[in-house]
């Protein structure tokens, strides 16, 4: 999986944030390894606005492009790292569901349903 862009909105993009995002996306590498051409992901992290001090205003957005579809996961939480984890989990669920649909499509109809 290739990270095509990593963007920070209303915050400074530090090396710690970059490493954390890359580490979390490594777990999706196994799920996306079978796609040809390789999957690519665009990441945006940051604050949803500059005027909030409390509440879920830290956001993370992943846009994953795999052959045949585009998947998107967005989360807003109080902590940036929590929002990254939640968005990664949502993207993993979507990717598993998509791979399951592809597998089912190749199997054909069930013999008892014909």
PyMOL commands that place a pseudoatom at each C-alpha (Angstrom):
pseudoatom trace, name=CA, resn=UNK, resi=1, chain=A, elem=C, hetatm=0, pos=[0.000, 0.000, 0.000]
pseudoatom trace, name=CA, resn=UNK, resi=2, chain=A, elem=C, hetatm=0, pos=[1.304, 3.390, -0.948]
pseudoatom trace, name=CA, resn=UNK, resi=3, chain=A, elem=C, hetatm=0, pos=[0.583, 6.606, 0.941]
pseudoatom trace, name=CA, resn=UNK, resi=4, chain=A, elem=C, hetatm=0, pos=[-0.005, 9.169, -1.804]
pseudoatom trace, name=CA, resn=UNK, resi=5, chain=A, elem=C, hetatm=0, pos=[-0.502, 12.168, 0.449]
pseudoatom trace, name=CA, resn=UNK, resi=6, chain=A, elem=C, hetatm=0, pos=[-0.320, 12.966, 4.133]
pseudoatom trace, name=CA, resn=UNK, resi=7, chain=A, elem=C, hetatm=0, pos=[-1.861, 16.319, 4.980]
pseudoatom trace, name=CA, resn=UNK, resi=8, chain=A, elem=C, hetatm=0, pos=[-2.339, 18.170, 8.260]
pseudoatom trace, name=CA, resn=UNK, resi=9, chain=A, elem=C, hetatm=0, pos=[-5.135, 20.712, 8.676]
pseudoatom trace, name=CA, resn=UNK, resi=10, chain=A, elem=C, hetatm=0, pos=[-4.886, 23.438, 11.350]
pseudoatom trace, name=CA, resn=UNK, resi=11, chain=A, elem=C, hetatm=0, pos=[-2.034, 21.608, 13.118]
pseudoatom trace, name=CA, resn=UNK, resi=12, chain=A, elem=C, hetatm=0, pos=[1.661, 21.014, 12.502]
pseudoatom trace, name=CA, resn=UNK, resi=13, chain=A, elem=C, hetatm=0, pos=[2.470, 17.626, 10.970]
pseudoatom trace, name=CA, resn=UNK, resi=14, chain=A, elem=C, hetatm=0, pos=[5.160, 16.202, 13.242]
pseudoatom trace, name=CA, resn=UNK, resi=15, chain=A, elem=C, hetatm=0, pos=[7.346, 13.161, 12.697]
pseudoatom trace, name=CA, resn=UNK, resi=16, chain=A, elem=C, hetatm=0, pos=[5.526, 11.385, 15.543]
pseudoatom trace, name=CA, resn=UNK, resi=17, chain=A, elem=C, hetatm=0, pos=[2.173, 11.786, 13.785]
pseudoatom trace, name=CA, resn=UNK, resi=18, chain=A, elem=C, hetatm=0, pos=[3.637, 10.589, 10.468]
pseudoatom trace, name=CA, resn=UNK, resi=19, chain=A, elem=C, hetatm=0, pos=[5.159, 7.508, 12.099]
pseudoatom trace, name=CA, resn=UNK, resi=20, chain=A, elem=C, hetatm=0, pos=[1.935, 6.730, 13.969]
pseudoatom trace, name=CA, resn=UNK, resi=21, chain=A, elem=C, hetatm=0, pos=[-0.150, 6.892, 10.780]
pseudoatom trace, name=CA, resn=UNK, resi=22, chain=A, elem=C, hetatm=0, pos=[2.361, 4.763, 8.855]
pseudoatom trace, name=CA, resn=UNK, resi=23, chain=A, elem=C, hetatm=0, pos=[2.474, 2.192, 11.669]
pseudoatom trace, name=CA, resn=UNK, resi=24, chain=A, elem=C, hetatm=0, pos=[-1.338, 1.939, 11.771]
pseudoatom trace, name=CA, resn=UNK, resi=25, chain=A, elem=C, hetatm=0, pos=[-1.585, 1.562, 8.002]
pseudoatom trace, name=CA, resn=UNK, resi=26, chain=A, elem=C, hetatm=0, pos=[0.893, -1.341, 8.068]
pseudoatom trace, name=CA, resn=UNK, resi=27, chain=A, elem=C, hetatm=0, pos=[-1.867, -3.513, 9.507]
pseudoatom trace, name=CA, resn=UNK, resi=28, chain=A, elem=C, hetatm=0, pos=[-3.939, -2.850, 6.367]
pseudoatom trace, name=CA, resn=UNK, resi=29, chain=A, elem=C, hetatm=0, pos=[-1.038, -3.928, 4.161]
pseudoatom trace, name=CA, resn=UNK, resi=30, chain=A, elem=C, hetatm=0, pos=[-1.958, -7.628, 4.479]
pseudoatom trace, name=CA, resn=UNK, resi=31, chain=A, elem=C, hetatm=0, pos=[-5.561, -6.958, 3.494]
pseudoatom trace, name=CA, resn=UNK, resi=32, chain=A, elem=C, hetatm=0, pos=[-4.633, -4.900, 0.442]
pseudoatom trace, name=CA, resn=UNK, resi=33, chain=A, elem=C, hetatm=0, pos=[-1.665, -6.966, -0.760]
pseudoatom trace, name=CA, resn=UNK, resi=34, chain=A, elem=C, hetatm=0, pos=[-3.722, -9.026, -3.230]
pseudoatom trace, name=CA, resn=UNK, resi=35, chain=A, elem=C, hetatm=0, pos=[-4.862, -6.028, -5.289]
pseudoatom trace, name=CA, resn=UNK, resi=36, chain=A, elem=C, hetatm=0, pos=[-3.104, -5.341, -8.563]
pseudoatom trace, name=CA, resn=UNK, resi=37, chain=A, elem=C, hetatm=0, pos=[-2.253, -2.488, -9.135]
pseudoatom trace, name=CA, resn=UNK, resi=38, chain=A, elem=C, hetatm=0, pos=[-1.381, -1.720, -5.535]
pseudoatom trace, name=CA, resn=UNK, resi=39, chain=A, elem=C, hetatm=0, pos=[-3.801, 0.163, -3.314]
pseudoatom trace, name=CA, resn=UNK, resi=40, chain=A, elem=C, hetatm=0, pos=[-3.081, 3.787, -2.498]
pseudoatom trace, name=CA, resn=UNK, resi=41, chain=A, elem=C, hetatm=0, pos=[-4.262, 5.859, 0.434]
pseudoatom trace, name=CA, resn=UNK, resi=42, chain=A, elem=C, hetatm=0, pos=[-4.548, 9.595, 1.074]
pseudoatom trace, name=CA, resn=UNK, resi=43, chain=A, elem=C, hetatm=0, pos=[-4.504, 10.721, 4.710]
pseudoatom trace, name=CA, resn=UNK, resi=44, chain=A, elem=C, hetatm=0, pos=[-5.689, 13.960, 6.282]
pseudoatom trace, name=CA, resn=UNK, resi=45, chain=A, elem=C, hetatm=0, pos=[-5.324, 14.638, 10.008]
pseudoatom trace, name=CA, resn=UNK, resi=46, chain=A, elem=C, hetatm=0, pos=[-5.930, 17.735, 12.068]
pseudoatom trace, name=CA, resn=UNK, resi=47, chain=A, elem=C, hetatm=0, pos=[-8.438, 19.947, 13.796]
pseudoatom trace, name=CA, resn=UNK, resi=48, chain=A, elem=C, hetatm=0, pos=[-11.881, 20.393, 12.351]
pseudoatom trace, name=CA, resn=UNK, resi=49, chain=A, elem=C, hetatm=0, pos=[-11.758, 24.073, 13.352]
pseudoatom trace, name=CA, resn=UNK, resi=50, chain=A, elem=C, hetatm=0, pos=[-9.496, 26.514, 15.159]
pseudoatom trace, name=CA, resn=UNK, resi=51, chain=A, elem=C, hetatm=0, pos=[-12.065, 27.844, 17.616]
pseudoatom trace, name=CA, resn=UNK, resi=52, chain=A, elem=C, hetatm=0, pos=[-12.909, 24.665, 19.568]
pseudoatom trace, name=CA, resn=UNK, resi=53, chain=A, elem=C, hetatm=0, pos=[-11.195, 23.779, 22.829]
pseudoatom trace, name=CA, resn=UNK, resi=54, chain=A, elem=C, hetatm=0, pos=[-13.401, 20.916, 24.027]
pseudoatom trace, name=CA, resn=UNK, resi=55, chain=A, elem=C, hetatm=0, pos=[-15.249, 18.049, 22.445]
pseudoatom trace, name=CA, resn=UNK, resi=56, chain=A, elem=C, hetatm=0, pos=[-14.480, 15.837, 19.474]
pseudoatom trace, name=CA, resn=UNK, resi=57, chain=A, elem=C, hetatm=0, pos=[-12.638, 18.246, 17.181]
pseudoatom trace, name=CA, resn=UNK, resi=58, chain=A, elem=C, hetatm=0, pos=[-9.552, 16.214, 16.219]
pseudoatom trace, name=CA, resn=UNK, resi=59, chain=A, elem=C, hetatm=0, pos=[-10.230, 14.391, 12.962]
pseudoatom trace, name=CA, resn=UNK, resi=60, chain=A, elem=C, hetatm=0, pos=[-8.655, 11.799, 10.725]
pseudoatom trace, name=CA, resn=UNK, resi=61, chain=A, elem=C, hetatm=0, pos=[-9.741, 10.943, 7.205]
pseudoatom trace, name=CA, resn=UNK, resi=62, chain=A, elem=C, hetatm=0, pos=[-8.491, 8.059, 5.043]
pseudoatom trace, name=CA, resn=UNK, resi=63, chain=A, elem=C, hetatm=0, pos=[-9.315, 7.707, 1.350]
pseudoatom trace, name=CA, resn=UNK, resi=64, chain=A, elem=C, hetatm=0, pos=[-8.277, 4.288, 0.046]
pseudoatom trace, name=CA, resn=UNK, resi=65, chain=A, elem=C, hetatm=0, pos=[-8.264, 3.569, -3.667]
pseudoatom trace, name=CA, resn=UNK, resi=66, chain=A, elem=C, hetatm=0, pos=[-8.291, -0.074, -4.690]
pseudoatom trace, name=CA, resn=UNK, resi=67, chain=A, elem=C, hetatm=0, pos=[-9.028, -1.365, -8.180]
pseudoatom trace, name=CA, resn=UNK, resi=68, chain=A, elem=C, hetatm=0, pos=[-12.781, -1.116, -8.641]
pseudoatom trace, name=CA, resn=UNK, resi=69, chain=A, elem=C, hetatm=0, pos=[-13.716, 1.164, -5.763]
pseudoatom trace, name=CA, resn=UNK, resi=70, chain=A, elem=C, hetatm=0, pos=[-12.777, 4.005, -3.423]
pseudoatom trace, name=CA, resn=UNK, resi=71, chain=A, elem=C, hetatm=0, pos=[-13.255, 3.605, 0.332]
pseudoatom trace, name=CA, resn=UNK, resi=72, chain=A, elem=C, hetatm=0, pos=[-13.398, 6.452, 2.795]
pseudoatom trace, name=CA, resn=UNK, resi=73, chain=A, elem=C, hetatm=0, pos=[-13.247, 6.538, 6.581]
pseudoatom trace, name=CA, resn=UNK, resi=74, chain=A, elem=C, hetatm=0, pos=[-13.536, 9.678, 8.695]
pseudoatom trace, name=CA, resn=UNK, resi=75, chain=A, elem=C, hetatm=0, pos=[-13.567, 9.989, 12.479]
pseudoatom trace, name=CA, resn=UNK, resi=76, chain=A, elem=C, hetatm=0, pos=[-13.685, 12.888, 14.927]
pseudoatom trace, name=CA, resn=UNK, resi=77, chain=A, elem=C, hetatm=0, pos=[-12.569, 12.349, 18.510]
pseudoatom trace, name=CA, resn=UNK, resi=78, chain=A, elem=C, hetatm=0, pos=[-11.105, 14.334, 21.386]
pseudoatom trace, name=CA, resn=UNK, resi=79, chain=A, elem=C, hetatm=0, pos=[-7.652, 12.825, 20.826]
pseudoatom trace, name=CA, resn=UNK, resi=80, chain=A, elem=C, hetatm=0, pos=[-5.917, 12.730, 17.442]
pseudoatom trace, name=CA, resn=UNK, resi=81, chain=A, elem=C, hetatm=0, pos=[-4.471, 9.262, 18.013]
pseudoatom trace, name=CA, resn=UNK, resi=82, chain=A, elem=C, hetatm=0, pos=[-7.914, 7.902, 18.959]
pseudoatom trace, name=CA, resn=UNK, resi=83, chain=A, elem=C, hetatm=0, pos=[-9.359, 9.297, 15.741]
pseudoatom trace, name=CA, resn=UNK, resi=84, chain=A, elem=C, hetatm=0, pos=[-6.554, 7.676, 13.706]
pseudoatom trace, name=CA, resn=UNK, resi=85, chain=A, elem=C, hetatm=0, pos=[-7.194, 4.300, 15.351]
pseudoatom trace, name=CA, resn=UNK, resi=86, chain=A, elem=C, hetatm=0, pos=[-10.968, 4.508, 14.872]
pseudoatom trace, name=CA, resn=UNK, resi=87, chain=A, elem=C, hetatm=0, pos=[-10.668, 5.531, 11.216]
pseudoatom trace, name=CA, resn=UNK, resi=88, chain=A, elem=C, hetatm=0, pos=[-8.166, 2.731, 10.580]
pseudoatom trace, name=CA, resn=UNK, resi=89, chain=A, elem=C, hetatm=0, pos=[-10.544, 0.187, 12.139]
pseudoatom trace, name=CA, resn=UNK, resi=90, chain=A, elem=C, hetatm=0, pos=[-13.422, 1.446, 9.988]
pseudoatom trace, name=CA, resn=UNK, resi=91, chain=A, elem=C, hetatm=0, pos=[-11.277, 1.257, 6.858]
pseudoatom trace, name=CA, resn=UNK, resi=92, chain=A, elem=C, hetatm=0, pos=[-10.183, -2.291, 7.732]
pseudoatom trace, name=CA, resn=UNK, resi=93, chain=A, elem=C, hetatm=0, pos=[-13.829, -3.334, 8.120]
pseudoatom trace, name=CA, resn=UNK, resi=94, chain=A, elem=C, hetatm=0, pos=[-14.718, -1.828, 4.751]
pseudoatom trace, name=CA, resn=UNK, resi=95, chain=A, elem=C, hetatm=0, pos=[-11.757, -3.529, 3.085]
pseudoatom trace, name=CA, resn=UNK, resi=96, chain=A, elem=C, hetatm=0, pos=[-12.667, -6.930, 4.562]
pseudoatom trace, name=CA, resn=UNK, resi=97, chain=A, elem=C, hetatm=0, pos=[-16.273, -6.534, 3.418]
pseudoatom trace, name=CA, resn=UNK, resi=98, chain=A, elem=C, hetatm=0, pos=[-15.161, -5.582, -0.099]
pseudoatom trace, name=CA, resn=UNK, resi=99, chain=A, elem=C, hetatm=0, pos=[-12.807, -8.545, -0.355]
pseudoatom trace, name=CA, resn=UNK, resi=100, chain=A, elem=C, hetatm=0, pos=[-15.615, -10.794, 0.874]
pseudoatom trace, name=CA, resn=UNK, resi=101, chain=A, elem=C, hetatm=0, pos=[-17.930, -9.509, -1.837]
pseudoatom trace, name=CA, resn=UNK, resi=102, chain=A, elem=C, hetatm=0, pos=[-15.247, -10.143, -4.473]
pseudoatom trace, name=CA, resn=UNK, resi=103, chain=A, elem=C, hetatm=0, pos=[-14.728, -13.688, -3.203]
pseudoatom trace, name=CA, resn=UNK, resi=104, chain=A, elem=C, hetatm=0, pos=[-18.466, -14.411, -3.158]
pseudoatom trace, name=CA, resn=UNK, resi=105, chain=A, elem=C, hetatm=0, pos=[-18.850, -13.069, -6.693]
pseudoatom trace, name=CA, resn=UNK, resi=106, chain=A, elem=C, hetatm=0, pos=[-16.229, -15.511, -7.989]
pseudoatom trace, name=CA, resn=UNK, resi=107, chain=A, elem=C, hetatm=0, pos=[-17.765, -18.555, -6.292]
pseudoatom trace, name=CA, resn=UNK, resi=108, chain=A, elem=C, hetatm=0, pos=[-21.004, -18.426, -8.196]
pseudoatom trace, name=CA, resn=UNK, resi=109, chain=A, elem=C, hetatm=0, pos=[-24.510, -19.291, -6.934]
pseudoatom trace, name=CA, resn=UNK, resi=110, chain=A, elem=C, hetatm=0, pos=[-24.971, -21.796, -4.149]
pseudoatom trace, name=CA, resn=UNK, resi=111, chain=A, elem=C, hetatm=0, pos=[-26.118, -25.231, -5.367]
pseudoatom trace, name=CA, resn=UNK, resi=112, chain=A, elem=C, hetatm=0, pos=[-29.051, -25.346, -2.940]
pseudoatom trace, name=CA, resn=UNK, resi=113, chain=A, elem=C, hetatm=0, pos=[-30.351, -21.982, -4.207]
pseudoatom trace, name=CA, resn=UNK, resi=114, chain=A, elem=C, hetatm=0, pos=[-30.433, -22.915, -7.917]
for i in range(1, 114): cmd.bond("trace and resi %d" % i, "trace and resi %d" % (i + 1))
show_as sticks, trace
zoom trace
